[in-house]
């Protein structure tokens, strides 16, 4: 089934499910026209790559979600004439398929699978191999032609490349005329789809088949899964036995008869979580009986359908970009997203890792991005799907203004790093204050009670109650927690203040001893290189750090 038609049907269904419908963007008519045109242009580029070059710039999941989103936007702005249909004005290749490749309708969930099964008998299930589709035509048992899927009617001539693939027999054991349809896939050892995903398998095969010269080692990496014999015996069992005789046993071994939803779900789960020699993206259900090949069309038939694996990627719209500044001055861009569902979770934000990566990708509100889950738990940005037509200017923080010795006070543009310093000081890496978290420090800073890293030491219960959300009982608990720090060991205080790694090599020692170390003294200690030695000298020499040490000494803290 052509991807665009399957996606259109999916979008039409979703339009009548209020819980899945998207809210309409608050755009003027002019902006809506630009945004829809930009999205349609990107989809046209993806279609061209998929149908004419056999490439997949994005996963099927992302493609279908993009089609769905465009359809939703078109419903929001019905007066706009934006053509998002695939360009069928020219064939997807010079060679016509002897039998059309039909594609597959997608069954959305168990209920859809149950309904599909209820209207059919003699149903078989196969893994849906994630590769590139191919038609093989044999004449008198000899390979005569290999055609890429293209648009299902026309494709590229892959005959020369196919003759170099050991997986495709040049000659069958029987001198017969036969047309086979299957999937060229990347051979993978014990591939577990639930853990490894697609592993770039489809793109890898498409790239190999596009080479002018396919080396022997590369050719051996490509396998063949024959999933249909259009004009084979009418009975599925006989067709499978015939494929086995012709030498295509891999597909035969993985084609199973099923009658119930539970059986289908069992095979889908087994092939999703168990080892296979290729990547998959779901299962295919096939009715044993179907029309002869000359009746097939390049559109989804009623006698076969796909039930895909849970999506591993989601398309998300960026609604804002935040730059978080950590305790050491590291700037981490964070994308705030319009919520999307992925693997049973709702994803609202994703980190970019570094300011440099944000600059490289230049992501702004309105852009559409592809999100996946790293290790099935942590949201990860995979790519920018396309950029908004109107992109607001964003001025990130100046990286030179933030470092390990900046923002010891909540001055303008320093509030974020200062709060991170307080969170570190009170957290398990520092003084481990019970019941004191980022929210507590935020309240104390906003109330003007803490304007320095150690101001909290002098706060009594009456002062603490001036902060938002802190009552009498809470104030007493905070005061008690603060008092415990007076007995904390000197090394723990150093850690809480943010002393660089390597300071532990000089312990036991007191403050006076440590401020006397120069670079050579620090470098002479085990595990302290030149970089750490410089960081330690800079830390102990910094005026703010020395002021904090004096205050701790005046408070009677041991070691200062």
C-alpha positions as CSV (number, residue, x, y, z in Angstrom):
1,X,0.0,0.0,0.0
2,X,1.4,3.4,-0.8
3,X,2.4,5.2,2.4
4,X,0.4,8.3,1.6
5,X,-2.9,6.4,1.1
6,X,-2.5,4.5,4.4
7,X,-1.7,7.7,6.2
8,X,-4.7,9.5,4.7
9,X,-7.0,6.7,5.9
10,X,-5.4,6.9,9.3
11,X,-5.8,10.6,9.5
12,X,-9.5,10.3,8.4
13,X,-10.1,7.9,11.3
14,X,-8.4,10.1,13.8
15,X,-10.4,13.1,12.8
16,X,-13.4,11.3,14.3
17,X,-11.7,10.5,17.6
18,X,-11.9,13.6,19.7
19,X,-9.3,12.4,22.2
20,X,-6.7,12.1,19.5
21,X,-7.5,15.3,17.5
22,X,-4.9,18.0,17.6
23,X,-5.7,21.6,18.6
24,X,-5.7,24.0,15.8
25,X,-2.7,26.4,15.7
26,X,-3.4,30.1,16.4
27,X,-2.1,31.3,13.0
28,X,-3.1,34.0,10.7
29,X,-4.2,33.0,7.2
30,X,-0.9,34.1,5.7
31,X,1.2,32.2,8.2
32,X,-1.0,29.1,7.9
33,X,-0.5,29.0,4.2
34,X,3.3,29.3,4.6
35,X,3.4,26.6,7.3
36,X,1.3,24.1,5.4
37,X,3.3,24.8,2.2
38,X,6.6,24.1,4.1
39,X,5.2,20.9,5.5
40,X,3.8,19.7,2.1
41,X,7.2,20.5,0.5
42,X,9.0,18.3,3.1
43,X,6.5,15.4,2.6
44,X,7.0,15.7,-1.2
45,X,10.8,15.3,-0.7
46,X,10.3,12.3,1.5
47,X,7.9,10.8,-1.1
48,X,10.4,11.3,-3.9
49,X,13.2,9.7,-1.9
50,X,11.1,6.7,-0.9
51,X,9.3,6.0,-4.2
52,X,12.0,7.0,-6.8
53,X,15.3,6.4,-5.0
54,X,14.3,3.6,-2.5
55,X,15.5,5.7,0.5
56,X,13.7,6.3,3.8
57,X,14.7,9.7,5.2
58,X,12.4,9.1,8.1
59,X,10.7,6.0,9.7
60,X,7.2,5.0,8.6
61,X,6.0,6.0,12.1
62,X,7.2,9.6,11.6
63,X,6.0,9.7,8.0
64,X,2.5,8.7,9.0
65,X,2.4,11.1,11.9
66,X,3.5,13.9,9.6
67,X,0.7,13.1,7.1
68,X,-1.7,13.0,10.0
69,X,-0.6,16.3,11.2
70,X,-0.9,17.9,7.8
71,X,-4.4,16.6,7.4
72,X,-5.3,18.0,10.8
73,X,-3.9,21.4,9.8
74,X,-5.8,21.3,6.5
75,X,-9.1,20.7,8.5
76,X,-8.2,23.7,10.6
77,X,-7.7,25.9,7.6
78,X,-10.1,24.5,5.0
79,X,-9.9,27.6,2.8
80,X,-6.3,27.1,1.9
81,X,-5.4,25.3,-1.3
82,X,-2.2,23.4,-0.4
83,X,-1.6,20.3,-2.5
84,X,0.0,17.6,-0.3
85,X,-0.7,14.7,-2.5
86,X,2.2,12.6,-3.9
87,X,3.3,13.6,-7.4
88,X,2.2,10.8,-9.7
89,X,2.9,12.8,-12.9
90,X,5.9,10.6,-13.7
91,X,6.6,6.9,-12.8
92,X,8.8,6.0,-9.9
93,X,11.1,4.1,-12.2
94,X,11.5,3.0,-15.8
95,X,10.5,-0.6,-15.2
96,X,6.9,-1.8,-14.8
97,X,6.2,-4.5,-12.2
98,X,4.9,-7.7,-13.8
99,X,2.5,-7.9,-10.8
100,X,1.7,-4.8,-8.8
101,X,3.1,-4.5,-5.3
102,X,0.1,-3.7,-3.2
103,X,1.4,-2.4,0.0
104,X,-0.6,-3.0,3.2
105,X,-3.3,-1.3,5.3
106,X,-2.3,-0.7,8.9
107,X,-4.3,-2.2,11.8
108,X,-4.0,0.3,14.6
109,X,-4.6,-2.0,17.7
110,X,-5.9,-5.3,19.0
111,X,-9.5,-4.3,18.4
112,X,-8.7,-3.6,14.7
113,X,-6.9,-7.0,14.4
114,X,-9.9,-8.8,16.0
115,X,-12.3,-7.2,13.5
116,X,-10.0,-8.1,10.6
117,X,-9.8,-11.7,11.7
118,X,-13.5,-12.0,12.3
119,X,-14.3,-11.5,8.6
120,X,-11.7,-13.9,7.3
121,X,-10.6,-17.5,7.5
122,X,-7.4,-19.3,6.5
123,X,-5.2,-16.5,7.9
124,X,-1.4,-16.7,8.2
125,X,1.0,-14.4,10.0
126,X,4.6,-13.5,9.0
127,X,7.1,-11.0,10.5
128,X,7.0,-7.7,8.6
129,X,10.6,-7.5,7.6
130,X,12.1,-4.0,7.6
131,X,14.0,-3.7,4.4
132,X,13.4,-2.7,0.8
133,X,10.8,-4.5,-1.3
134,X,11.7,-6.1,-4.6
135,X,10.0,-8.0,-7.4
136,X,11.9,-11.0,-8.9
137,X,10.9,-12.3,-12.3
138,X,12.2,-15.7,-13.4
139,X,11.8,-17.1,-16.9
140,X,12.4,-20.8,-17.4
141,X,13.9,-20.8,-13.9
142,X,16.5,-18.1,-14.7
143,X,16.5,-14.7,-13.1
144,X,15.4,-12.3,-15.8
145,X,14.5,-9.1,-13.9
146,X,14.6,-7.5,-10.5
147,X,12.6,-4.3,-9.9
148,X,12.6,-2.1,-6.8
149,X,9.3,-1.3,-5.2
150,X,9.0,2.2,-6.4
151,X,5.3,3.2,-6.4
152,X,4.0,-0.3,-6.7
153,X,3.5,0.0,-10.5
154,X,6.9,1.1,-11.6
155,X,10.4,0.8,-10.0
156,X,14.1,0.9,-10.7
157,X,15.9,-1.8,-12.6
158,X,17.9,-3.7,-9.9
159,X,18.6,-6.7,-12.1
160,X,22.4,-6.1,-12.3
161,X,22.7,-5.6,-8.5
162,X,20.4,-8.6,-7.8
163,X,22.6,-10.9,-9.8
164,X,25.5,-10.1,-7.4
165,X,23.5,-11.1,-4.3
166,X,24.1,-14.6,-3.1
167,X,20.7,-14.5,-1.4
168,X,19.0,-14.3,-4.8
169,X,19.4,-17.5,-6.8
170,X,20.4,-16.9,-10.4
171,X,18.7,-20.1,-11.3
172,X,15.8,-22.0,-9.7
173,X,15.8,-25.8,-9.3
174,X,12.7,-25.9,-11.6
175,X,12.6,-24.4,-15.2
176,X,9.4,-22.4,-14.6
177,X,8.2,-18.9,-15.1
178,X,7.5,-17.3,-11.8
179,X,7.2,-13.8,-10.2
180,X,8.1,-13.5,-6.5
181,X,7.7,-10.5,-4.2
182,X,9.9,-10.1,-1.1
183,X,12.1,-8.0,1.0
184,X,15.8,-7.4,0.7
185,X,17.1,-7.0,4.3
186,X,20.3,-6.5,6.1
187,X,21.5,-9.7,7.7
188,X,21.7,-9.3,11.4
189,X,22.8,-11.9,14.0
190,X,20.2,-12.5,16.7
191,X,18.6,-9.2,16.3
192,X,16.1,-8.3,19.0
193,X,13.8,-5.6,17.7
194,X,12.5,-4.5,21.1
195,X,16.1,-3.7,22.2
196,X,17.9,-2.6,19.0
197,X,15.2,-1.1,16.9
198,X,15.7,-1.0,13.2
199,X,19.4,-0.5,13.5
200,X,19.3,1.5,10.3
201,X,18.7,-1.7,8.4
202,X,16.5,-0.4,5.7
203,X,18.6,2.6,4.8
204,X,21.7,0.4,4.8
205,X,20.2,-2.0,2.2
206,X,18.9,0.9,0.1
207,X,22.4,2.4,0.1
208,X,24.0,-0.8,-0.9
209,X,21.6,-1.4,-3.7
210,X,22.2,2.1,-5.0
211,X,25.9,1.5,-5.5
212,X,27.3,1.3,-9.0
213,X,29.5,-1.6,-8.0
214,X,28.4,-3.9,-5.2
215,X,31.4,-5.6,-3.6
216,X,31.2,-9.3,-2.6
217,X,31.4,-8.6,1.1
218,X,28.6,-6.0,0.9
219,X,26.5,-8.4,-1.2
220,X,26.7,-11.1,1.4
221,X,25.2,-8.7,4.0
222,X,21.9,-8.6,2.1
223,X,19.3,-11.4,2.6
224,X,16.0,-12.1,0.9
225,X,12.7,-12.8,2.5
226,X,10.1,-13.9,-0.1
227,X,6.7,-12.9,1.3
228,X,4.5,-13.7,-1.7
229,X,4.1,-15.7,-4.8
230,X,1.3,-13.9,-6.6
231,X,0.5,-16.6,-9.2
232,X,1.5,-19.6,-7.1
233,X,-0.9,-22.3,-6.0
234,X,-4.2,-21.1,-4.6
235,X,-3.7,-23.0,-1.3
236,X,-1.3,-21.3,1.1
237,X,0.1,-24.5,2.3
238,X,0.9,-25.6,-1.3
239,X,2.4,-22.2,-2.0
240,X,4.7,-22.5,1.0
241,X,5.8,-26.0,0.0
242,X,6.5,-24.7,-3.5
243,X,8.6,-21.8,-2.2
244,X,10.5,-24.4,-0.1
245,X,11.2,-26.5,-3.2
246,X,12.4,-23.4,-5.0
247,X,14.9,-22.6,-2.3
248,X,13.1,-19.8,-0.3
249,X,12.9,-21.6,3.0
250,X,13.5,-18.7,5.3
251,X,10.1,-17.1,4.7
252,X,8.4,-20.5,4.8
253,X,9.7,-21.2,8.3
254,X,8.4,-17.9,9.6
255,X,4.9,-18.1,8.1
256,X,2.4,-19.5,10.6
257,X,-1.3,-20.2,10.5
258,X,-3.4,-18.4,13.0
259,X,-7.1,-18.2,14.0
260,X,-7.3,-16.0,17.0
261,X,-6.1,-12.6,18.1
262,X,-4.2,-14.3,20.9
263,X,-2.2,-16.3,18.5
264,X,-1.4,-13.3,16.3
265,X,-0.4,-11.3,19.4
266,X,1.7,-14.1,20.6
267,X,3.7,-14.3,17.4
268,X,4.0,-10.5,17.2
269,X,5.4,-10.4,20.8
270,X,7.7,-13.4,20.1
271,X,9.2,-11.8,17.0
272,X,9.4,-8.4,18.7
273,X,11.3,-9.6,21.8
274,X,13.0,-12.7,20.4
275,X,16.1,-13.0,18.1
276,X,15.6,-12.9,14.3
277,X,18.1,-12.6,11.5
278,X,16.7,-9.2,10.4
279,X,15.0,-6.1,11.6
280,X,11.1,-6.0,11.6
281,X,8.5,-3.4,12.1
282,X,5.5,-5.5,12.9
283,X,3.7,-8.6,11.5
284,X,1.7,-9.2,8.3
285,X,-1.6,-11.0,8.2
286,X,-2.4,-12.8,4.9
287,X,-5.5,-14.6,3.9
288,X,-4.7,-17.9,2.3
289,X,-7.0,-17.3,-0.7
290,X,-6.8,-14.1,-2.8
291,X,-7.3,-13.0,-6.4
292,X,-4.8,-13.9,-9.2
293,X,-1.8,-11.6,-9.6
294,X,-3.2,-9.8,-12.7
295,X,-6.0,-8.4,-10.5
296,X,-3.6,-6.8,-8.0
297,X,-3.3,-3.1,-7.8
298,X,-0.8,-0.7,-6.2
299,X,-3.2,-0.1,-3.2
300,X,-4.0,-2.0,0.0
301,X,-5.9,-5.2,-0.6
302,X,-8.5,-6.6,1.6
303,X,-6.7,-9.9,1.9
304,X,-3.6,-8.7,3.7
305,X,-2.8,-6.1,6.5
306,X,-0.1,-5.1,8.8
307,X,0.0,-4.8,12.6
308,X,3.0,-2.8,13.4
309,X,5.2,-2.8,16.5
310,X,4.7,0.0,19.0
311,X,6.2,3.2,17.6
312,X,9.8,3.9,18.6
313,X,9.7,7.5,17.3
314,X,7.3,10.4,17.6
315,X,6.9,13.6,15.8
316,X,6.7,16.6,18.2
317,X,6.3,20.3,17.8
318,X,8.7,22.5,19.7
319,X,6.8,25.1,21.8
320,X,9.8,26.7,23.5
321,X,13.6,26.5,24.0
322,X,15.0,26.8,27.5
323,X,18.7,27.2,28.4
324,X,19.5,25.6,31.8
325,X,22.6,26.7,33.5
326,X,24.2,24.1,35.8
327,X,26.3,24.5,38.9
328,X,29.5,24.4,37.0
329,X,28.2,26.9,34.4
330,X,27.5,24.3,31.7
331,X,24.6,25.4,29.5
332,X,22.1,22.7,28.5
333,X,19.4,23.5,26.0
334,X,16.0,22.0,26.8
335,X,13.3,21.7,24.2
336,X,9.7,22.1,25.6
337,X,7.3,20.1,23.4
338,X,3.6,19.9,22.8
339,X,3.0,16.6,24.6
340,X,3.3,13.5,22.5
341,X,2.7,9.8,23.4
342,X,5.5,7.3,23.0
343,X,5.8,3.8,24.3
344,X,3.1,4.4,26.9
345,X,4.7,7.7,28.1
346,X,3.9,11.3,27.6
347,X,6.9,13.3,26.4
348,X,6.9,17.0,27.1
349,X,10.6,17.9,27.0
350,X,13.9,16.7,25.6
351,X,17.5,17.8,26.3
352,X,20.0,18.6,23.6
353,X,23.1,18.0,25.6
354,X,25.1,21.0,24.7
355,X,24.9,24.6,23.5
356,X,27.1,23.7,20.5
357,X,24.5,21.1,19.4
358,X,21.7,23.6,19.7
359,X,23.6,26.0,17.6
360,X,24.3,23.3,15.0
361,X,20.6,22.3,14.8
362,X,19.2,25.8,15.3
363,X,15.9,24.6,16.7
364,X,13.3,27.2,17.4
365,X,9.6,27.2,18.5
366,X,7.3,25.8,15.8
367,X,9.9,23.4,14.4
368,X,9.0,19.7,14.2
369,X,11.4,17.2,15.7
370,X,11.7,13.5,15.9
371,X,11.9,12.0,19.4
372,X,12.9,8.5,20.4
373,X,13.5,6.8,23.8
374,X,17.1,5.9,24.7
375,X,17.1,2.7,26.6
376,X,13.3,2.8,26.4
377,X,13.1,5.4,29.1
378,X,15.0,8.7,28.3
379,X,13.7,11.0,25.6
380,X,16.3,11.6,22.9
381,X,16.2,14.0,19.9
382,X,16.8,12.1,16.7
383,X,16.5,14.7,14.1
384,X,14.7,17.9,12.9
385,X,11.9,16.8,10.7
386,X,11.3,20.3,9.2
387,X,11.5,23.9,10.3
388,X,8.6,26.3,10.8
389,X,8.1,28.9,8.1
390,X,8.1,31.7,10.8
391,X,11.0,31.3,13.3
392,X,11.3,33.6,16.2
393,X,14.8,34.9,17.1
394,X,16.4,33.2,20.1
395,X,19.4,34.7,22.0
396,X,21.1,32.0,24.1
397,X,23.2,32.8,27.2
398,X,26.8,33.9,26.5
399,X,28.8,30.8,27.3
400,X,31.8,32.9,28.4
401,X,29.7,34.4,31.2
402,X,29.3,31.0,33.0
403,X,31.9,28.8,34.4
404,X,32.9,26.9,37.6
405,X,33.5,30.1,39.5
406,X,30.6,32.3,38.3
407,X,27.4,33.2,40.1
408,X,28.0,32.8,43.8
409,X,25.2,35.3,44.2
410,X,21.7,35.6,42.6
411,X,22.7,38.7,40.5
412,X,20.8,39.4,37.2
413,X,21.3,36.4,34.8
414,X,22.9,34.5,37.6
415,X,19.8,33.2,39.4
416,X,19.7,29.8,37.7
417,X,23.3,28.9,38.4
418,X,23.1,30.2,42.0
419,X,20.1,28.0,42.7
420,X,22.0,25.0,41.2
421,X,24.8,25.8,43.7
422,X,22.3,25.8,46.6
423,X,20.7,22.5,45.4
424,X,24.2,20.9,45.2
425,X,25.1,22.2,48.6
426,X,22.0,20.8,50.3
427,X,21.9,17.6,48.2
428,X,23.4,14.2,48.8
429,X,26.7,15.2,47.1
430,X,27.0,18.1,49.6
431,X,25.6,18.4,53.1
432,X,22.6,16.1,52.5
433,X,20.1,18.3,54.3
434,X,16.9,16.3,55.0
435,X,13.7,17.8,53.5
436,X,15.6,20.6,51.7
437,X,15.2,20.6,48.0
438,X,15.3,23.0,45.0
439,X,11.8,24.2,45.9
440,X,12.9,25.3,49.4
441,X,15.9,27.2,48.1
442,X,13.7,28.8,45.4
443,X,11.3,30.1,48.1
444,X,14.2,31.4,50.3
445,X,15.8,33.2,47.4
446,X,12.5,34.7,46.2
447,X,11.8,36.0,49.7
448,X,15.1,37.8,49.7
449,X,16.3,35.7,52.7
450,X,19.2,34.0,50.8
451,X,21.5,36.3,48.7
452,X,24.7,34.4,49.3
453,X,25.6,30.7,49.4
454,X,25.7,30.6,53.3
455,X,23.0,33.1,54.3
456,X,20.7,30.3,55.4
457,X,23.0,29.6,58.4
458,X,21.9,32.7,60.1
459,X,18.1,32.4,59.5
460,X,15.9,31.7,62.5
461,X,12.4,30.3,62.5
462,X,10.8,33.7,62.4
463,X,12.7,34.7,59.3
464,X,12.1,31.4,57.6
465,X,8.3,31.8,58.0
466,X,8.5,34.9,55.7
467,X,9.2,32.6,52.7
468,X,6.2,31.4,50.7
469,X,5.0,28.0,51.7
470,X,6.9,27.7,54.9
471,X,4.8,27.6,58.1
472,X,5.7,27.2,61.7
473,X,6.3,23.4,61.6
474,X,8.3,23.6,58.4
475,X,10.4,26.4,59.7
476,X,11.3,24.4,62.8
477,X,12.3,21.4,60.7
478,X,14.4,23.6,58.4
479,X,16.2,25.3,61.3
480,X,17.0,21.9,62.8
481,X,18.3,20.6,59.5
482,X,20.5,23.7,59.1
483,X,21.9,23.3,62.6
484,X,23.2,19.8,61.8
485,X,25.6,21.2,59.3
486,X,27.7,22.7,62.0
487,X,29.0,19.3,62.9
488,X,29.7,18.3,59.3
489,X,33.2,17.2,58.5
490,X,35.6,19.5,56.7
491,X,35.8,17.3,53.5
492,X,32.0,17.4,53.2
493,X,32.0,21.2,53.4
494,X,34.5,21.4,50.7
495,X,32.4,19.2,48.5
496,X,29.3,21.3,49.3
497,X,31.1,24.5,48.3
498,X,32.0,22.9,44.9
499,X,35.7,22.2,45.3
500,X,37.0,20.6,42.1
501,X,37.8,16.9,41.9
502,X,41.3,16.1,43.2
503,X,41.0,18.0,46.4
504,X,40.6,14.7,48.3
505,X,44.2,13.8,47.4
506,X,45.4,16.6,49.7
507,X,43.3,15.5,52.7
508,X,43.5,15.4,55.7
509,X,44.4,19.1,55.7
510,X,42.7,22.4,56.8
511,X,41.8,25.5,54.8
512,X,45.0,27.4,55.6
513,X,47.1,24.5,54.2
514,X,45.0,24.1,51.0
515,X,45.1,27.8,50.0
516,X,48.9,27.6,50.2
517,X,49.2,25.0,47.5
518,X,50.4,26.2,44.1
519,X,50.0,24.3,40.8
520,X,53.2,22.3,41.3
521,X,52.1,21.2,44.7
522,X,48.7,20.1,43.5
523,X,50.2,18.4,40.4
524,X,52.5,16.3,42.7
525,X,49.5,14.7,44.3
526,X,48.3,11.3,42.9
527,X,45.5,11.6,40.3
528,X,45.9,15.4,39.9
529,X,47.0,16.4,36.4
530,X,47.7,19.9,35.1
531,X,44.1,20.7,34.3
532,X,42.8,19.8,37.8
533,X,45.7,21.5,39.4
534,X,44.8,24.8,37.7
535,X,41.2,24.4,38.6
536,X,42.1,23.8,42.3
537,X,44.4,26.8,42.5
538,X,41.7,29.0,40.9
539,X,39.0,27.8,43.3
540,X,41.0,28.3,46.5
541,X,42.2,31.7,45.3
542,X,38.8,33.0,44.2
543,X,37.5,36.0,46.4
544,X,34.0,34.6,46.7
545,X,35.3,31.2,47.9
546,X,37.6,32.8,50.4
547,X,34.8,35.0,51.7
548,X,32.7,31.8,52.2
549,X,35.6,30.2,54.1
550,X,36.0,33.2,56.4
551,X,32.3,33.0,57.2
552,X,32.5,29.3,58.0
553,X,35.5,30.0,60.2
554,X,33.6,32.7,62.1
555,X,30.7,30.2,62.5
556,X,33.1,27.8,64.2
557,X,33.0,25.1,61.4
558,X,35.9,22.7,61.9
559,X,38.7,23.0,59.4
560,X,38.1,26.7,58.4
